[in-house]
């Protein structure tokens, strides 16, 4: 029983020390964000400037383009940065999906077991 009480006390002591250090950290961060005792004003630009292109091969996207649902061209195979794989296109719908046929198939030699048969990220 004495050992259990010691573990409980040491747990509370550790939590107390953690809270003290976290409070000190927050006060340091708050003080570093002030200049001459006044909070710094955040600069907010009304028009988002296009990003600087560092690599001419890789296209540059704005933050709005990265997070929007794709309507025409996807920025990656997941559609957007959240990998939602959702398209707003409406050419394929519940009435015509039964008419779709596969155009090509390839064997990669991996995932030969049956449990892997349905795993894929098709690029349409």
N, CA, C and O atoms as a printed pandas DataFrame, in Angstrom:
     atom_number atom_name residue_name chain_id  residue_number  x_coord  y_coord  z_coord
0              1         N          UNK        A               1    0.829   -1.184    0.000
1              2        CA          UNK        A               1    0.000    0.000    0.000
2              3         C          UNK        A               1    0.875    1.250    0.000
3              4         O          UNK        A               1    0.560    2.247   -0.651
4              5         N          UNK        A               2    1.980    1.178    0.743
5              6        CA          UNK        A               2    2.878    2.326    0.837
6              7         C          UNK        A               2    3.505    2.622   -0.522
7              8         O          UNK        A               2    3.697    3.786   -0.875
8              9         N          UNK        A               3    3.829    1.572   -1.291
9             10        CA          UNK        A               3    4.424    1.758   -2.617
10            11         C          UNK        A               3    3.414    2.408   -3.571
11            12         O          UNK        A               3    3.781    3.274   -4.365
12            13         N          UNK        A               4    2.149    1.996   -3.494
13            14        CA          UNK        A               4    1.113    2.567   -4.341
14            15         C          UNK        A               4    0.931    4.049   -4.040
15            16         O          UNK        A               4    0.781    4.851   -4.962
16            17         N          UNK        A               5    0.941    4.420   -2.772
17            18        CA          UNK        A               5    0.829    5.828   -2.385
18            19         C          UNK        A               5    2.031    6.618   -2.895
19            20         O          UNK        A               5    1.885    7.765   -3.319
20            21         N          UNK        A               6    3.204    6.018   -2.859
21            22        CA          UNK        A               6    4.412    6.689   -3.359
22            23         C          UNK        A               6    4.337    6.933   -4.855
23            24         O          UNK        A               6    4.772    7.979   -5.336
24            25         N          UNK        A               7    3.780    5.962   -5.606
25            26        CA          UNK        A               7    3.623    6.143   -7.054
26            27         C          UNK        A               7    2.623    7.243   -7.374
27            28         O          UNK        A               7    2.826    8.022   -8.306
28            29         N          UNK        A               8    1.547    7.306   -6.604
29            30        CA          UNK        A               8    0.539    8.341   -6.820
30            31         C          UNK        A               8    1.132    9.719   -6.533
31            32         O          UNK        A               8    0.931   10.661   -7.300
32            33         N          UNK        A               9    1.850    9.829   -5.442
33            34        CA          UNK        A               9    2.468   11.113   -5.079
34            35         C          UNK        A               9    3.495   11.522   -6.132
35            36         O          UNK        A               9    3.537   12.687   -6.527
36            37         N          UNK        A              10    4.325   10.581   -6.592
37            38        CA          UNK        A              10    5.329   10.934   -7.601
38            39         C          UNK        A              10    4.655   11.296   -8.928
39            40         O          UNK        A              10    5.172   12.134   -9.667
40            41         N          UNK        A              11    3.522   10.685   -9.239
41            42        CA          UNK        A              11    2.777   11.039  -10.443
42            43         C          UNK        A              11    2.251   12.462  -10.376
43            44         O          UNK        A              11    2.370   13.222  -11.337
44            45         N          UNK        A              12    1.667   12.822   -9.234
45            46        CA          UNK        A              12    1.176   14.194   -9.062
46            47         C          UNK        A              12    2.325   15.195   -9.078
47            48         O          UNK        A              12    2.179   16.285   -9.631
48            49         N          UNK        A              13    3.453   14.852   -8.490
49            50        CA          UNK        A              13    4.610   15.737   -8.488
50            51         C          UNK        A              13    5.120   15.953   -9.913
51            52         O          UNK        A              13    5.458   17.075  -10.290
52            53         N          UNK        A              14    5.175   14.885  -10.699
53            54        CA          UNK        A              14    5.600   15.012  -12.095
54            55         C          UNK        A              14    4.650   15.876  -12.890
55            56         O          UNK        A              14    5.092   16.696  -13.695
56            57         N          UNK        A              15    3.352   15.714  -12.684
57            58        CA          UNK        A              15    2.357   16.527  -13.368
58            59         C          UNK        A              15    2.483   17.991  -12.963
59            60         O          UNK        A              15    2.370   18.880  -13.807
60            61         N          UNK        A              16    2.714   18.242  -11.696
61            62        CA          UNK        A              16    2.878   19.609  -11.212
62            63         C          UNK        A              16    4.096   20.271  -11.864
63            64         O          UNK        A              16    4.021   21.423  -12.291
64            65         N          UNK        A              17    5.206   19.549  -11.940
65            66        CA          UNK        A              17    6.420   20.087  -12.561
66            67         C          UNK        A              17    6.177   20.371  -14.039
67            68         O          UNK        A              17    6.634   21.392  -14.553
68            69         N          UNK        A              18    5.476   19.495  -14.717
69            70        CA          UNK        A              18    5.153   19.688  -16.124
70            71         C          UNK        A              18    4.307   20.939  -16.327
71            72         O          UNK        A              18    4.549   21.702  -17.262
72            73         N          UNK        A              19    3.323   21.160  -15.468
73            74        CA          UNK        A              19    2.462   22.340  -15.569
74            75         C          UNK        A              19    3.262   23.610  -15.329
75            76         O          UNK        A              19    3.056   24.609  -16.017
76            77         N          UNK        A              20    4.169   23.585  -14.364
77            78        CA          UNK        A              20    5.009   24.760  -14.082
78            79         C          UNK        A              20    5.875   25.091  -15.287
79            80         O          UNK        A              20    5.936   26.251  -15.693
80            81         N          UNK        A              21    6.547   24.104  -15.870
81            82        CA          UNK        A              21    7.399   24.358  -17.032
82            83         C          UNK        A              21    6.583   24.838  -18.228
83            84         O          UNK        A              21    7.037   25.704  -18.975
84            85         N          UNK        A              22    5.403   24.295  -18.416
85            86        CA          UNK        A              22    4.552   24.722  -19.526
86            87         C          UNK        A              22    4.103   26.174  -19.336
87            88         O          UNK        A              22    4.060   26.938  -20.300
88            89         N          UNK        A              23    3.772   26.555  -18.111
89            90        CA          UNK        A              23    3.382   27.930  -17.821
90            91         C          UNK        A              23    4.539   28.890  -18.083
91            92         O          UNK        A              23    4.337   29.970  -18.639
92            93         N          UNK        A              24    5.739   28.504  -17.690
93            94        CA          UNK        A              24    6.924   29.339  -17.949
94            95         C          UNK        A              24    7.145   29.469  -19.454
95            96         O          UNK        A              24    7.440   30.559  -19.943
96            97         N          UNK        A              25    7.006   28.376  -20.186
97            98        CA          UNK        A              25    7.179   28.400  -21.638
98            99         C          UNK        A              25    6.179   29.348  -22.286
99           100         O          UNK        A              25    6.549   30.145  -23.147
100          101         N          UNK        A              26    4.906   29.267  -21.876
101          102        CA          UNK        A              26    3.891   30.131  -22.462
102          103         C          UNK        A              26    4.159   31.601  -22.167
103          104         O          UNK        A              26    3.938   32.454  -23.027
104          105         N          UNK        A              27    4.631   31.905  -20.970
105          106        CA          UNK        A              27    4.921   33.305  -20.659
106          107         C          UNK        A              27    6.100   33.813  -21.484
107          108         O          UNK        A              27    6.105   34.977  -21.885
108          109         N          UNK        A              28    7.099   32.972  -21.746
109          110        CA          UNK        A              28    8.234   33.371  -22.592
110          111         C          UNK        A              28    7.763   33.635  -24.019
111          112         O          UNK        A              28    8.179   34.617  -24.635
112          113         N          UNK        A              29    6.908   32.776  -24.544
113          114        CA          UNK        A              29    6.404   32.948  -25.904
114          115         C          UNK        A              29    5.587   34.227  -25.995
115          116         O          UNK        A              29    5.716   34.979  -26.961
116          117         N          UNK        A              30    4.752   34.480  -25.001
117          118        CA          UNK        A              30    3.926   35.680  -25.001
118          119         C          UNK        A              30    4.785   36.930  -24.950
119          120         O          UNK        A              30    4.495   37.908  -25.637
120          121         N          UNK        A              31    5.838   36.912  -24.146
121          122        CA          UNK        A              31    6.722   38.066  -24.046
122          123         C          UNK        A              31    7.527   38.282  -25.319
123          124         O          UNK        A              31    7.808   39.424  -25.683
124          125         N          UNK        A              32    7.902   37.204  -26.001
125          126        CA          UNK        A              32    8.691   37.351  -27.225
126          127         C          UNK        A              32    7.851   37.900  -28.370
127          128         O          UNK        A              32    8.408   38.411  -29.342
128          129         N          UNK        A              33    6.525   37.808  -28.284
129          130        CA          UNK        A              33    5.649   38.331  -29.326
130          131         C          UNK        A              33    5.341   39.805  -29.126
131          132         O          UNK        A              33    4.629   40.391  -29.942
132          133         N          UNK        A              34    5.849   40.421  -28.074
133          134        CA          UNK        A              34    5.601   41.835  -27.802
134          135         C          UNK        A              34    6.859   42.641  -28.105
135          136         O          UNK        A              34    7.979   42.178  -27.892
136          137         N          UNK        A              35    6.654   43.846  -28.603
137          138        CA          UNK        A              35    7.749   44.781  -28.827
138          139         C          UNK        A              35    7.444   46.021  -28.012
139          140         O          UNK        A              35    6.377   46.616  -28.160
140          141         N          UNK        A              36    8.367   46.414  -27.155
141          142        CA          UNK        A              36    8.181   47.566  -26.270
142          143         C          UNK        A              36    6.918   47.449  -25.426
143          144         O          UNK        A              36    6.242   48.443  -25.164
144          145         N          UNK        A              37    6.610   46.244  -25.010
145          146        CA          UNK        A              37    5.448   46.021  -24.166
146          147         C          UNK        A              37    4.128   46.009  -24.912
147          148         O          UNK        A              37    3.074   45.837  -24.300
148          149         N          UNK        A              38    4.170   46.190  -26.228
149          150        CA          UNK        A              38    2.947   46.190  -27.029
150          151         C          UNK        A              38    2.945   44.968  -27.941
151          152         O          UNK        A              38    3.991   44.594  -28.474
152          153         N          UNK        A              39    1.805   44.353  -28.125
153          154        CA          UNK        A              39    1.757   43.214  -29.042
154          155         C          UNK        A              39    2.050   43.656  -30.475
155          156         O          UNK        A              39    1.659   44.748  -30.888
156          157         N          UNK        A              40    2.738   42.801  -31.226
157          158        CA          UNK        A              40    3.028   43.101  -32.618
158          159         C          UNK        A              40    1.752   42.958  -33.435
159          160         O          UNK        A              40    0.930   42.076  -33.184
160          161         N          UNK        A              41    1.604   43.841  -34.415
161          162        CA          UNK        A              41    0.456   43.743  -35.293
162          163         C          UNK        A              41    0.778   42.766  -36.410
163          164         O          UNK        A              41    1.857   42.806  -37.002
164          165         N          UNK        A              42   -0.167   41.898  -36.684
165          166        CA          UNK        A              42    0.034   40.941  -37.768
166          167         C          UNK        A              42   -0.281   41.625  -39.087
167          168         O          UNK        A              42   -1.281   42.330  -39.221
168          169         N          UNK        A              43    0.591   41.402  -40.053
169          170        CA          UNK        A              43    0.372   41.957  -41.374
170          171         C          UNK        A              43   -0.463   40.973  -42.178
171          172         O          UNK        A              43   -0.079   39.819  -42.370
172          173         N          UNK        A              44   -1.594   41.442  -42.639
173          174        CA          UNK        A              44   -2.481   40.600  -43.428
174          175         C          UNK        A              44   -2.616   41.244  -44.802
175          176         O          UNK        A              44   -3.054   42.388  -44.928
176          177         N          UNK        A              45   -2.238   40.500  -45.814
177          178        CA          UNK        A              45   -2.349   41.019  -47.168
178          179         C          UNK        A              45   -3.704   40.644  -47.731
179          180         O          UNK        A              45   -4.183   39.525  -47.549
180          181         N          UNK        A              46   -4.318   41.605  -48.422
181          182        CA          UNK        A              46   -5.635   41.350  -48.977
182          183         C          UNK        A              46   -5.575   40.381  -50.152
183          184         O          UNK        A              46   -6.395   39.469  -50.252
184          185         N          UNK        A              47   -4.617   40.578  -51.028
185          186        CA          UNK        A              47   -4.481   39.707  -52.190
186          187         C          UNK        A              47   -3.291   38.788  -51.985
187          188         O          UNK        A              47   -2.175   39.235  -51.721
188          189         N          UNK        A              48   -3.548   37.526  -52.110
189          190        CA          UNK        A              48   -2.480   36.548  -51.950
190          191         C          UNK        A              48   -1.594   36.581  -53.191
191          192         O          UNK        A              48   -2.074   36.408  -54.311
192          193         N          UNK        A              49   -0.306   36.804  -52.985
193          194        CA          UNK        A              49    0.628   36.846  -54.102
194          195         C          UNK        A              49    0.925   35.431  -54.570
195          196         O          UNK        A              49    0.956   34.502  -53.763
196          197         N          UNK        A              50    1.144   35.261  -55.873
197          198        CA          UNK        A              50    1.515   33.924  -56.341
198          199         C          UNK        A              50    2.869   33.530  -55.768
199          200         O          UNK        A              50    3.742   34.383  -55.608
200          201         N          UNK        A              51    3.055   32.269  -55.462
201          202        CA          UNK        A              51    4.313   31.831  -54.869
202          203         C          UNK        A              51    5.469   31.966  -55.859
203          204         O          UNK        A              51    5.281   31.929  -57.075
204          205         N          UNK        A              52    6.661   32.122  -55.306
205          206        CA          UNK        A              52    7.861   32.212  -56.118
206          207         C          UNK        A              52    8.205   30.816  -56.619
207          208         O          UNK        A              52    8.264   29.869  -55.834
208          209         N          UNK        A              53    8.430   30.687  -57.912
209          210        CA          UNK        A              53    8.738   29.395  -58.506
210          211         C          UNK        A              53   10.239   29.159  -58.410
211          212         O          UNK        A              53   11.024   29.849  -59.061
212          213         N          UNK        A              54   10.632   28.192  -57.603
213          214        CA          UNK        A              54   12.042   27.864  -57.444
214          215         C          UNK        A              54   12.466   26.782  -58.420
215          216         O          UNK        A              54   13.622   26.732  -58.840
216          217         N          UNK        A              55   11.540   25.927  -58.773
217          218        CA          UNK        A              55   11.810   24.830  -59.699
218          219         C          UNK        A              55   10.892   25.006  -60.900
219          220         O          UNK        A              55    9.674   24.918  -60.746
220          221         N          UNK        A              56   11.433   25.252  -62.093
221          222        CA          UNK        A              56   10.576   25.521  -63.236
222          223         C          UNK        A              56    9.757   24.309  -63.682
223          224         O          UNK        A              56    8.786   24.474  -64.421
224          225         N          UNK        A              57   10.116   23.110  -63.259
225          226        CA          UNK        A              57    9.391   21.909  -63.668
226          227         C          UNK        A              57    8.181   21.664  -62.773
227          228         O          UNK        A              57    7.126   21.244  -63.249
228          229         N          UNK        A              58    8.333   21.925  -61.491
229          230        CA          UNK        A              58    7.260   21.704  -60.535
230          231         C          UNK        A              58    6.363   22.930  -60.495
231          232         O          UNK        A              58    6.853   24.033  -60.253
232          233         N          UNK        A              59    5.057   22.772  -60.726
233          234        CA          UNK        A              59    4.169   23.944  -60.715
234          235         C          UNK        A              59    3.980   24.470  -59.299
235          236         O          UNK        A              59    4.009   23.707  -58.333
236          237         N          UNK        A              60    3.790   25.761  -59.188
237          238        CA          UNK        A              60    3.553   26.392  -57.892
238          239         C          UNK        A              60    2.049   26.559  -57.695
239          240         O          UNK        A              60    1.339   26.957  -58.619
240          241         N          UNK        A              61    1.572   26.259  -56.504
241          242        CA          UNK        A              61    0.162   26.383  -56.187
242          243         C          UNK        A              61   -0.015   27.328  -55.018
243          244         O          UNK        A              61    0.852   27.410  -54.148
244          245         N          UNK        A              62   -1.121   28.040  -54.985
245          246        CA          UNK        A              62   -1.459   28.864  -53.833
246          247         C          UNK        A              62   -2.090   27.970  -52.774
247          248         O          UNK        A              62   -2.461   26.830  -53.054
248          249         N          UNK        A              63   -2.210   28.487  -51.572
249          250        CA          UNK        A              63   -2.805   27.683  -50.497
250          251         C          UNK        A              63   -4.270   27.377  -50.802
251          252         O          UNK        A              63   -4.764   26.308  -50.443
252          253         N          UNK        A              64   -4.970   28.304  -51.461
253          254        CA          UNK        A              64   -6.373   28.038  -51.825
254          255         C          UNK        A              64   -6.466   26.912  -52.844
255          256         O          UNK        A              64   -7.370   26.081  -52.763
256          257         N          UNK        A              65   -5.541   26.873  -53.807
257          258        CA          UNK        A              65   -5.558   25.811  -54.807
258          259         C          UNK        A              65   -5.238   24.449  -54.187
259          260         O          UNK        A              65   -5.771   23.427  -54.619
260          261         N          UNK        A              66   -4.380   24.438  -53.189
261          262        CA          UNK        A              66   -3.993   23.179  -52.554
262          263         C          UNK        A              66   -5.117   22.579  -51.725
263          264         O          UNK        A              66   -5.203   21.357  -51.600
264          265         N          UNK        A              67   -5.979   23.410  -51.157
265          266        CA          UNK        A              67   -7.015   22.905  -50.258
266          267         C          UNK        A              67   -8.386   22.798  -50.910
267          268         O          UNK        A              67   -9.292   22.200  -50.329
268          269         N          UNK        A              68   -8.562   23.362  -52.101
269          270        CA          UNK        A              68   -9.868   23.314  -52.773
270          271         C          UNK        A              68  -10.113   21.931  -53.367
271          272         O          UNK        A              68   -9.176   21.200  -53.686
272          273         N          UNK        A              69  -11.397   21.585  -53.509
273          274        CA          UNK        A              69  -11.743   20.340  -54.190
274          275         C          UNK        A              69  -11.388   20.495  -55.661
275          276         O          UNK        A              69  -11.701   21.525  -56.257
276          277         N          UNK        A              70  -10.747   19.505  -56.259
277          278        CA          UNK        A              70  -10.341   19.638  -57.647
278          279         C          UNK        A              70  -11.545   19.608  -58.584
279          280         O          UNK        A              70  -12.461   18.803  -58.415
280          281         N          UNK        A              71  -11.526   20.500  -59.574
281          282        CA          UNK        A              71  -12.626   20.529  -60.524
282          283         C          UNK        A              71  -12.180   20.109  -61.920
283          284         O          UNK        A              71  -12.987   19.575  -62.681
284          285         N          UNK        A              72  -10.931   20.333  -62.273
285          286        CA          UNK        A              72  -10.435   19.936  -63.588
286          287         C          UNK        A              72   -9.204   19.051  -63.441
287          288         O          UNK        A              72   -9.304   17.828  -63.544
288          289         N          UNK        A              73   -8.068   19.644  -63.206
289          290        CA          UNK        A              73   -6.819   18.890  -63.080
290          291         C          UNK        A              73   -6.464   18.710  -61.614
291          292         O          UNK        A              73   -6.520   19.657  -60.829
292          293         N          UNK        A              74   -6.105   17.508  -61.259
293          294        CA          UNK        A              74   -5.715   17.225  -59.889
294          295         C          UNK        A              74   -4.249   17.578  -59.700
295          296         O          UNK        A              74   -3.443   17.414  -60.616
296          297         N          UNK        A              75   -3.903   18.066  -58.505
297          298        CA          UNK        A              75   -2.503   18.387  -58.216
298          299         C          UNK        A              75   -1.709   17.137  -57.856
299          300         O          UNK        A              75   -0.478   17.161  -57.867
300          301         N          UNK        A              76   -2.387   16.068  -57.542
301          302        CA          UNK        A              76   -1.745   14.789  -57.223
302          303         C          UNK        A              76   -2.778   13.696  -57.368
303          304         O          UNK        A              76   -3.934   13.976  -57.684
304          305         N          UNK        A              77   -2.379   12.447  -57.142
305          306        CA          UNK        A              77   -3.358   11.378  -57.359
306          307         C          UNK        A              77   -4.423   11.324  -56.278
307          308         O          UNK        A              77   -5.397   10.586  -56.429
308          309         N          UNK        A              78   -4.278   12.078  -55.191
309          310        CA          UNK        A              78   -5.303   12.122  -54.153
310          311         C          UNK        A              78   -6.288   13.261  -54.341
311          312         O          UNK        A              78   -7.242   13.387  -53.574
312          313         N          UNK        A              79   -6.068   14.092  -55.350
313          314        CA          UNK        A              79   -6.981   15.190  -55.620
314          315         C          UNK        A              79   -6.540   16.494  -55.020
315          316         O          UNK        A              79   -6.348   17.470  -55.745
316          317         N          UNK        A              80   -6.370   16.543  -53.699
317          318        CA          UNK        A              80   -5.887   17.739  -53.015
318          319         C          UNK        A              80   -4.937   17.308  -51.908
319          320         O          UNK        A              80   -4.641   16.121  -51.770
320          321         N          UNK        A              81   -4.461   18.257  -51.125
321          322        CA          UNK        A              81   -3.476   17.911  -50.096
322          323         C          UNK        A              81   -4.071   17.053  -48.982
323          324         O          UNK        A              81   -3.328   16.438  -48.217
324          325         N          UNK        A              82   -5.392   17.003  -48.882
325          326        CA          UNK        A              82   -6.031   16.165  -47.877
326          327         C          UNK        A              82   -6.271   14.747  -48.387
327          328         O          UNK        A              82   -6.773   13.893  -47.656
328          329         N          UNK        A              83   -5.905   14.501  -49.657
329          330        CA          UNK        A              83   -6.011   13.176  -50.266
330          331         C          UNK        A              83   -7.445   12.647  -50.210
331          332         O          UNK        A              83   -7.674   11.470  -49.930
332          333         N          UNK        A              84   -8.405   13.533  -50.479
333          334        CA          UNK        A              84   -9.814   13.169  -50.364
334          335         C          UNK        A              84  -10.321   12.330  -51.537
335          336         O          UNK        A              84  -11.341   11.653  -51.410
336          337         N          UNK        A              85   -9.627   12.364  -52.674
337          338        CA          UNK        A              85  -10.009   11.593  -53.864
338          339         C          UNK        A              85  -11.453   11.872  -54.281
339          340         O          UNK        A              85  -12.166   10.969  -54.718
340          341         N          UNK        A              86  -11.869   13.114  -54.143
341          342        CA          UNK        A              86  -13.224   13.507  -54.531
342          343         C          UNK        A              86  -13.138   14.417  -55.744
343          344         O          UNK        A              86  -12.308   15.324  -55.785
344          345         N          UNK        A              87  -13.976   14.183  -56.714
345          346        CA          UNK        A              87  -14.007   15.013  -57.909
346          347         C          UNK        A              87  -15.388   15.617  -58.076
347          348         O          UNK        A              87  -16.399   14.957  -57.837
348          349         N          UNK        A              88  -15.423   16.876  -58.487
349          350        CA          UNK        A              88  -16.696   17.539  -58.737
350          351         C          UNK        A              88  -17.187   17.298  -60.157
351          352         O          UNK        A              88  -18.246   17.797  -60.540
352          353         N          UNK        A              89  -16.423   16.534  -60.946
353          354        CA          UNK        A              89  -16.844   16.236  -62.316
354          355         C          UNK        A              89  -18.096   15.377  -62.295
355          356         O          UNK        A              89  -18.290   14.575  -61.381
356          357         N          UNK        A              90  -18.950   15.542  -63.304
357          358        CA          UNK        A              90  -20.210   14.804  -63.311
358          359         C          UNK        A              90  -20.430   14.001  -64.590
359          360         O          UNK        A              90  -21.564   13.610  -64.868
360          361         N          UNK        A              91  -19.383   13.740  -65.379
361          362        CA          UNK        A              91  -19.536   12.954  -66.597
362          363         C          UNK        A              91  -19.861   11.497  -66.289
363          364         O          UNK        A              91  -20.583   10.849  -67.047
364          365         N          UNK        A              92  -19.339   10.983  -65.191
365          366        CA          UNK        A              92  -19.649    9.619  -64.765
366          367         C          UNK        A              92  -20.599    9.731  -63.579
367          368         O          UNK        A              92  -20.288   10.384  -62.583
368          369         N          UNK        A              93  -21.755    9.092  -63.694
369          370        CA          UNK        A              93  -22.737    9.157  -62.615
370          371         C          UNK        A              93  -23.400    7.785  -62.464
371          372         O          UNK        A              93  -23.006    6.826  -63.128
372          373         N          UNK        A              94  -24.389    7.696  -61.607
373          374        CA          UNK        A              94  -25.013    6.398  -61.317
374          375         C          UNK        A              94  -25.763    5.814  -62.511
375          376         O          UNK        A              94  -25.996    4.606  -62.555
376          377         N          UNK        A              95  -26.143    6.638  -63.470
377          378        CA          UNK        A              95  -26.884    6.099  -64.612
378          379         C          UNK        A              95  -25.975    5.539  -65.711
379          380         O          UNK        A              95  -26.410    4.673  -66.471
380          381         N          UNK        A              96  -24.734    6.004  -65.815
381          382        CA          UNK        A              96  -23.883    5.524  -66.900
382          383         C          UNK        A              96  -22.657    4.723  -66.441
383          384         O          UNK        A              96  -21.851    4.306  -67.272
384          385         N          UNK        A              97  -22.513    4.513  -65.168
385          386        CA          UNK        A              97  -21.326    3.801  -64.673
386          387         C          UNK        A              97  -21.316    2.338  -65.115
387          388         O          UNK        A              97  -20.251    1.735  -65.245
388          389         N          UNK        A              98  -22.488    1.775  -65.342
389          390        CA          UNK        A              98  -22.548    0.370  -65.767
390          391         C          UNK        A              98  -21.972    0.172  -67.168
391          392         O          UNK        A              98  -21.669   -0.958  -67.549
392          393         N          UNK        A              99  -21.816    1.240  -67.936
393          394        CA          UNK        A              99  -21.280    1.157  -69.296
394          395         C          UNK        A              99  -19.759    1.255  -69.356
395          396         O          UNK        A              99  -19.178    1.091  -70.428
396          397         N          UNK        A             100  -19.106    1.518  -68.231
397          398        CA          UNK        A             100  -17.650    1.671  -68.226
398          399         C          UNK        A             100  -16.957    0.322  -68.409
399          400         O          UNK        A             100  -17.389   -0.687  -67.852
400          401         N          UNK        A             101  -15.904    0.315  -69.177
401          402        CA          UNK        A             101  -15.099   -0.893  -69.413
402          403         C          UNK        A             101  -13.636   -0.544  -69.201
403          404         O          UNK        A             101  -13.220    0.589  -69.446
404          405         N          UNK        A             102  -12.864   -1.505  -68.752
405          406        CA          UNK        A             102  -11.429   -1.301  -68.580
406          407         C          UNK        A             102  -10.730   -1.215  -69.923
407          408         O          UNK        A             102  -11.089   -1.936  -70.853
408          409         N          UNK        A             103   -9.735   -0.342  -70.040
409          410        CA          UNK        A             103   -8.990   -0.191  -71.290
410          411         C          UNK        A             103   -7.683   -0.972  -71.272
411          412         O          UNK        A             103   -7.255   -1.467  -72.314
412          413         N          UNK        A             104   -7.047   -1.093  -70.127
413          414        CA          UNK        A             104   -5.803   -1.846  -70.049
414          415         C          UNK        A             104   -5.610   -2.394  -68.638
415          416         O          UNK        A             104   -6.178   -1.880  -67.674
416          417         N          UNK        A             105   -4.807   -3.437  -68.537
417          418        CA          UNK        A             105   -4.495   -4.080  -67.266
418          419         C          UNK        A             105   -3.013   -4.417  -67.285
419          420         O          UNK        A             105   -2.472   -4.788  -68.327
420          421         N          UNK        A             106   -2.368   -4.292  -66.161
421          422        CA          UNK        A             106   -0.964   -4.673  -66.067
422          423         C          UNK        A             106   -0.745   -5.489  -64.809
423          424         O          UNK        A             106   -1.479   -5.340  -63.832
424          425         N          UNK        A             107    0.259   -6.347  -64.830
425          426        CA          UNK        A             107    0.616   -7.135  -63.650
426          427         C          UNK        A             107    1.943   -6.606  -63.132
427          428         O          UNK        A             107    2.944   -6.584  -63.847
428          429         N          UNK        A             108    1.931   -6.187  -61.893
429          430        CA          UNK        A             108    3.133   -5.628  -61.287
430          431         C          UNK        A             108    3.965   -6.687  -60.574
431          432         O          UNK        A             108    5.129   -6.444  -60.255
432          433         N          UNK        A             109    3.398   -7.835  -60.325
433          434        CA          UNK        A             109    4.137   -8.885  -59.650
434          435         C          UNK        A             109    4.175   -8.741  -58.138
435          436         O          UNK        A             109    4.801   -9.553  -57.457
436          437         N          UNK        A             110    3.523   -7.730  -57.607
437          438        CA          UNK        A             110    3.486   -7.557  -56.150
438          439         C          UNK        A             110    2.056   -7.757  -55.676
439          440         O          UNK        A             110    1.118   -7.651  -56.467
440          441         N          UNK        A             111    1.888   -8.034  -54.442
441          442        CA          UNK        A             111    0.552   -8.228  -53.888
442          443         C          UNK        A             111   -0.176   -9.394  -54.527
443          444         O          UNK        A             111   -1.322   -9.257  -54.953
444          445         N          UNK        A             112    0.482  -10.539  -54.595
445          446        CA          UNK        A             112   -0.087  -11.684  -55.293
446          447         C          UNK        A             112   -1.199  -12.374  -54.516
447          448         O          UNK        A             112   -2.009  -13.091  -55.103
448          449         N          UNK        A             113   -1.249  -12.168  -53.210
449          450        CA          UNK        A             113   -2.286  -12.823  -52.418
450          451         C          UNK        A             113   -3.651  -12.179  -52.692
451          452         O          UNK        A             113   -3.731  -11.012  -53.075
452          453         N          UNK        A             114   -4.714  -12.950  -52.492
453          454        CA          UNK        A             114   -6.073  -12.481  -52.771
454          455         C          UNK        A             114   -6.426  -11.239  -51.956
455          456         O          UNK        A             114   -7.163  -10.374  -52.429
456          457         N          UNK        A             115   -5.897  -11.146  -50.723
457          458        CA          UNK        A             115   -6.275  -10.010  -49.873
458          459         C          UNK        A             115   -5.810   -8.677  -50.450
459          460         O          UNK        A             115   -6.308   -7.630  -50.035
460          461         N          UNK        A             116   -4.854   -8.684  -51.413
461          462        CA          UNK        A             116   -4.389   -7.454  -52.033
462          463         C          UNK        A             116   -5.097   -7.160  -53.357
463          464         O          UNK        A             116   -4.794   -6.152  -53.995
464          465         N          UNK        A             117   -6.013   -7.996  -53.775
465          466        CA          UNK        A             117   -6.594   -7.878  -55.118
466          467         C          UNK        A             117   -7.376   -6.591  -55.337
467          468         O          UNK        A             117   -7.445   -6.116  -56.471
468          469         N          UNK        A             118   -7.958   -6.016  -54.315
469          470        CA          UNK        A             118   -8.753   -4.801  -54.485
470          471         C          UNK        A             118   -8.025   -3.527  -54.129
471          472         O          UNK        A             118   -8.632   -2.456  -54.132
472          473         N          UNK        A             119   -6.732   -3.607  -53.819
473          474        CA          UNK        A             119   -5.986   -2.424  -53.410
474          475         C          UNK        A             119   -5.335   -1.758  -54.598
475          476         O          UNK        A             119   -4.487   -2.347  -55.269
476          477         N          UNK        A             120   -5.734   -0.530  -54.853
477          478        CA          UNK        A             120   -5.137    0.230  -55.946
478          479         C          UNK        A             120   -5.590    1.682  -55.846
479          480         O          UNK        A             120   -6.599    1.987  -55.211
480          481         N          UNK        A             121   -4.849    2.553  -56.466
481          482        CA          UNK        A             121   -5.247    3.952  -56.637
482          483         C          UNK        A             121   -5.314    4.217  -58.127
483          484         O          UNK        A             121   -4.318    4.624  -58.726
484          485         N          UNK        A             122   -6.463    3.996  -58.734
485          486        CA          UNK        A             122   -6.539    4.155  -60.190
486          487         C          UNK        A             122   -6.362    5.615  -60.596
487          488         O          UNK        A             122   -6.844    6.529  -59.927
488          489         N          UNK        A             123   -5.671    5.806  -61.692
489          490        CA          UNK        A             123   -5.515    7.134  -62.271
490          491         C          UNK        A             123   -6.409    7.160  -63.495
491          492         O          UNK        A             123   -6.191    6.418  -64.454
492          493         N          UNK        A             124   -7.416    8.019  -63.455
493          494        CA          UNK        A             124   -8.398    8.063  -64.544
494          495         C          UNK        A             124   -8.126    9.266  -65.412
495          496         O          UNK        A             124   -8.837    9.496  -66.391
